[in-house]
Amino acid sequence: MIMQLLINALAFYITSYLIPGMIISGWQTLLVIAVVWGILTIIIKPILIILTLPINIMTLGLFTFVINAILLLITSNIVPGFKIEGFGTALLAAIVLTIVNGFLSALK
């Protein structure tokens, strides 16, 4: 569990480096983001996936990126020191975050 938390934190760091509209103020904020993201992913994401299941099936799962973008925006509203400058930035960050997190998890 701690390893996954560190992988998420590193994925957020790399994503914020690559995406210009995603701002993280420091390492403490990065760890808080990883914890909040984990909690939202466990609690809210399954509910959103069930509610949007028909559209998710029609888009062959690509709507999951929109759900992740919404979760990123929620996380940026909860965590001080973390800012995302709009939905487009959040959507791009969700795509990059998924790719980076998958790559880092594969290295584990």
Residue pairs with C-beta under 8 A, 6 or more apart in sequence:
3 108
4 38
4 105
5 31
5 34
5 35
5 38
6 34
7 101
7 104
7 105
7 108
8 34
8 37
8 38
8 101
9 30
9 31
9 33
9 34
10 104
11 97
11 100
11 101
11 104
12 24
12 30
12 33
12 34
12 37
12 97
13 24
13 30
14 100
15 22
15 93
15 96
15 97
15 100
16 22
16 23
16 24
16 93
18 96
19 89
19 92
19 93
19 96
20 89
21 84
21 85
21 86
21 89
21 93
22 83
22 84
22 85
22 89
22 93
23 82
23 83
23 84
23 85
24 30
24 33
24 81
24 82
25 81
25 82
26 81
28 81
29 79
29 80
29 81
29 82
32 79
32 81
32 82
33 75
33 79
33 82
36 75
36 78
36 79
37 71
37 72
37 75
40 71
40 74
40 75
41 71
44 71
44 74
45 67
45 68
45 71
48 67
48 70
48 71
49 56
49 64
49 67
52 63
52 67
55 63
56 63
56 64
65 91
65 94
65 95
65 98
66 91
66 94
68 94
68 97
68 98
69 87
69 90
69 91
69 93
69 94
70 90
71 94
72 84
72 90
72 93
72 94
72 97
73 84
73 87
73 90
75 82
76 82
76 83
76 84
76 90
84 90
84 93
